[in-house]
Amino acid sequence: MIPGLNQPVRRVEGRAGVSWDAKVWPYRVPAVGVLLRDGLDLGRATVLVGENGSGKSTVIEALAEAYGLNPEGGSTGARFSTARTESGLAESLQLVRGAGASRGGYFFRAETMHGLFTYLASNGASFHHLSHGESFRAMLEDKTHDGRGRVRPGLYVLDEPESALSFTSSLHALALLSDLLEHPGVQVVLATHSPVLSALPGARILQFSESGIDERDWADLDLVVNERYFLADPERFLRHLRP
């Protein structure tokens, strides 16, 4: 069997016949340029990490939109929208889909979560009565399972969910994502700054930087190395930051 044959998305690449200006955002971002030039193979689980401005959220938003998910969060059927802030990158992407794979999925976008909760409430599913972290965890469980508690196959895209999560909640989210990946037809793509969430078992980890896109082991990620140094001696670390 061809690897990834039953994955919702096997590969992301530049759309044939579409041109773009490499001097204009987001195309001038190194990681975006690499994606459009070389394409990117996705595994059952793929984690994108990198500093602010490295392009990970831009790429993950474009992936969700190109797949057909609502770019502000939601499923393929969601029509929730506030203000258009996404780049036009989705129109430049071509997705190589798995034969016979599910077309379902969900985009969990922390930046627009409050508006999505309001949209869901108008459709009979309220999460506003919970704290931000509790509501995110509840929605993650609700949208990845059907009414009988069975896992829904599909593509689950998450953009920096740690903004809503405590350390303990991050661990619970990590466990849920790990459990999801035990089921056939489930695929996860996650952009994060969290050392906890980036430790998703079996995930291919891609670090976005000024040099483009590099595959890394978890222990070698900049965010893991720097946090380890900080936790070992916060005062010493802070002295290097002071003018």
C-alpha positions in Angstrom: 0.0 0.0 0.0 1.2 3.5 -0.8 2.1 5.3 2.4 -0.6 7.7 3.5 -3.1 6.3 1.0 -6.0 6.6 3.4 -4.9 10.0 4.8 -7.2 12.9 4.1 -4.1 14.9 2.8 -0.9 13.1 1.7 0.9 16.2 0.3 0.7 20.0 0.0 2.3 21.7 -3.0 2.1 24.8 -5.2 -0.7 24.7 -7.6 0.4 24.2 -11.2 -0.1 27.3 -13.4 -0.4 29.7 -10.5 2.1 32.5 -10.2 3.0 34.6 -7.1 5.3 37.5 -6.3 8.2 36.2 -4.0 8.6 39.8 -2.7 5.1 40.1 -1.4 3.8 38.6 1.9 3.2 35.7 2.6 5.2 34.5 -0.4 8.4 36.2 0.9 8.3 34.1 4.1 11.1 31.5 3.7 9.0 28.5 4.8 6.2 29.5 2.4 8.7 29.7 -0.4 10.0 26.2 0.4 6.5 24.8 0.5 5.5 26.3 -2.9 8.8 25.3 -4.5 9.3 21.8 -3.0 6.0 20.7 -1.6 5.5 19.1 1.7 4.6 15.5 2.5 2.3 15.1 5.5 2.2 12.1 7.9 -0.6 10.9 10.1 0.5 13.6 12.5 2.6 16.7 11.6 3.7 19.4 14.1 4.8 22.8 12.9 6.9 24.9 15.3 8.7 28.2 14.9 9.0 31.8 16.1 6.3 34.4 15.5 6.4 35.4 11.9 7.9 32.2 10.7 4.9 31.3 8.7 3.5 28.3 10.6 0.0 29.8 11.2 -0.1 31.2 7.7 0.6 27.7 6.3 -1.8 25.9 8.6 -4.7 28.4 7.9 -4.1 28.0 4.1 -4.1 24.2 4.5 -7.4 24.3 6.3 -9.0 26.6 3.8 -7.6 24.6 0.8 -9.1 21.5 2.3 -12.5 23.2 2.6 -12.6 23.9 6.3 -13.9 27.3 7.4 -10.7 29.5 7.6 -11.9 31.1 10.9 -12.5 27.8 12.5 -15.0 25.0 12.1 -15.9 22.2 9.7 -16.5 22.1 6.0 -20.1 23.2 6.6 -19.4 26.1 8.9 -20.2 29.6 7.6 -19.0 31.6 10.6 -17.0 34.8 9.5 -16.0 38.0 11.1 -13.2 39.9 9.3 -11.1 38.3 6.6 -7.5 38.2 7.9 -6.2 35.1 6.1 -3.7 35.4 3.3 -4.4 34.4 -0.2 -2.0 31.4 0.1 -4.8 28.8 0.0 -5.5 29.7 -3.7 -1.9 28.9 -4.5 -2.0 25.4 -2.9 -2.8 22.0 -4.4 -3.6 19.2 -2.0 -2.9 15.6 -2.9 -5.6 13.7 -1.1 -5.7 10.1 0.0 -7.8 7.7 -2.2 -11.0 6.9 -0.4 -10.0 8.9 2.7 -12.6 10.9 4.7 -13.4 14.4 3.5 -14.4 15.5 7.0 -12.5 17.3 9.6 -12.3 20.4 11.8 -10.2 23.5 12.1 -9.5 24.6 15.7 -8.1 28.1 15.6 -7.4 29.7 18.9 -7.3 33.3 17.6 -11.0 33.2 16.6 -12.3 30.7 19.1 -14.7 33.2 20.9 -16.5 34.0 17.7 -16.7 30.4 16.7 -18.3 29.6 20.1 -20.9 32.3 19.4 -21.6 30.8 16.0 -22.0 27.3 17.5 -24.3 28.6 20.2 -26.6 29.9 17.4 -26.7 26.3 16.2 -27.6 24.8 19.5 -24.1 23.9 20.9 -23.0 26.3 23.7 -19.5 26.4 25.1 -19.6 29.9 26.5 -20.6 28.7 30.0 -17.2 27.1 30.4 -13.8 28.7 30.9 -11.7 29.2 27.8 -9.5 26.2 28.5 -12.5 24.0 29.5 -14.5 25.0 26.4 -11.6 24.3 24.1 -11.2 20.8 25.6 -14.9 20.2 25.4 -15.1 21.3 21.8 -12.1 19.2 20.8 -13.8 16.1 22.3 -17.2 17.0 20.8 -16.0 17.7 17.2 -13.8 14.6 17.0 -16.5 12.2 18.1 -20.0 11.4 16.9 -23.1 11.1 19.0 -22.2 7.6 20.0 -18.7 8.4 21.2 -17.0 7.0 18.1 -14.1 8.8 16.6 -14.9 10.7 13.4 -12.2 10.1 10.7 -10.9 13.2 9.0 -8.3 16.0 9.0 -8.0 17.9 12.3 -6.1 21.1 12.0 -5.1 23.0 15.2 -3.5 26.5 15.3 -1.7 27.3 18.6 -4.4 25.8 20.9 -2.0 26.2 23.9 -3.2 29.8 24.3 -6.4 28.4 25.9 -4.7 25.7 27.9 -2.9 25.3 31.3 -0.1 22.9 31.6 -2.4 20.2 32.9 -5.0 20.9 30.1 -2.2 20.7 27.5 -1.4 17.2 28.8 -5.1 16.2 28.5 -5.2 17.6 24.9 -2.0 15.8 24.1 -3.5 12.5 25.4 -6.7 13.1 23.4 -4.8 13.8 20.1 -2.7 10.7 20.7 -5.8 8.6 21.2 -7.4 10.0 18.1 -4.4 8.9 16.0 -5.0 5.3 17.1 -8.0 5.3 14.9 -7.8 4.7 11.1 -8.5 7.7 8.8 -7.6 10.3 11.4 -4.9 12.9 10.5 -3.6 15.7 12.7 -1.7 18.9 11.7 -0.8 21.1 14.6 1.0 24.5 14.8 2.3 25.2 18.3 4.7 27.0 20.6 4.2 24.4 23.3 6.9 21.9 24.2 4.1 19.7 25.6 1.9 19.6 22.5 4.9 19.4 20.1 5.7 16.0 21.8 2.7 14.4 20.1 3.8 10.7 19.8 4.7 9.6 16.3 4.5 13.1 14.8 6.8 14.5 12.1 8.1 17.8 13.6 8.9 20.6 11.2 10.7 23.7 12.4 10.0 26.9 10.5 12.8 29.5 10.4 14.6 32.0 8.3 16.3 29.1 6.6 13.0 27.6 5.6 11.7 24.2 6.9 13.8 21.7 8.7 12.7 18.4 10.2 13.8 18.1 13.8 13.7 15.7 16.7 11.6 17.0 19.7 14.6 17.2 22.0 16.5 19.4 19.5 13.7 22.0 18.9 14.7 25.5 19.8 11.5 25.9 21.9 12.4 22.8 23.9 16.1 23.7 24.4 15.4 27.3 25.4 12.6 26.3 27.8 14.9 23.7 29.4 17.6 26.3 29.9 15.1 28.8 31.4 13.6 26.3 33.8 17.0 25.2 35.0 18.0 28.8 36.0 15.5 31.6 35.3 17.7 34.3 36.8 20.7 33.4 34.7 18.5 33.2 31.6 17.0 36.6 32.3 20.3 38.3 32.8 21.0 37.7 29.1 17.8 39.5 28.2 18.3 42.6 30.2 19.9 45.7 28.5 
